[in-house]
Amino acid sequence: MMELPVSANKPEHHDLPHQPASPSQFAGSRINVFAIIGFVFLTINFLDSAYRSRHDPSALAFAVFIYSDLAMLFVCLRNFEKLGADCSPEKKERVKATVWALVSALNLALAWQVAKIMPPMLAVVVWLMASLVTLGGFYGLFLYRDADDIVAAHDYSPVKNNQVSSPEEHV
C-alpha cells in the first residue's frame, strides 16, 4: 500500500464541513457576546469616571477622550474583521492605519497621565516606553514583511513555482 504525502491527506478548503458559530456568538447571528460585554463594561466605567470627575474639566476631558477613542477602536476592529479576502489591499491598509492611529493616541494619552504623577526620571522612562510601543506598532503593521512573503516575491521561490526541489538536485 502506497502512502500519500501529508499534504495529500488534507481535505481541500471547500471540502471542509461548515464550522458552527463560536460559543461567544448567538446562534444564527454575527453578534459577539464578549464584545458586547466588554463594551457595556467600558460604558459603565466611563459613566462612573465621568460622574466622579464632573467638577474637574481636565479629568472629564481625559475620560471622554479615552472612551471615544476606545469606542472608535471597537468599530474599526469590527470593520477590519468584516473585510473579506476580496477586499482591496488599499482599504485594509487604511483600516490598519486608523487602528494604529487610535491605539497610538490611546497609548500616548495614558503615558501623558502617568508621566504627570511620576518623578522626572521615571517620566522619561514612561515616555520612552510609550514611544517605543508606538514606533514598534508602526513597524509591525506597516514595515515588517514575513519571511514567507519575501520568499514568495522572488521568481525562483518554490512557493511561487509550486515546485520543491530535492537536495539531490542542488548537487
Secondary structure, DSSP 8 states (H G I E B T S, - for coil): -----HHHHS--GGGS------TTB-TTS--BHHHHHHHHHHHHHHHHHHHHTTT-HHHHHHHHHHHHHHHHHHHHHHHHHH--TTS-HHHHHHHHHHHHHHHHHHHHHHHHHHHHTS-HHHHHHHHHHHHHHHHHHHIIIII---HHHHHHTSTT-HHHHT----GGGG-
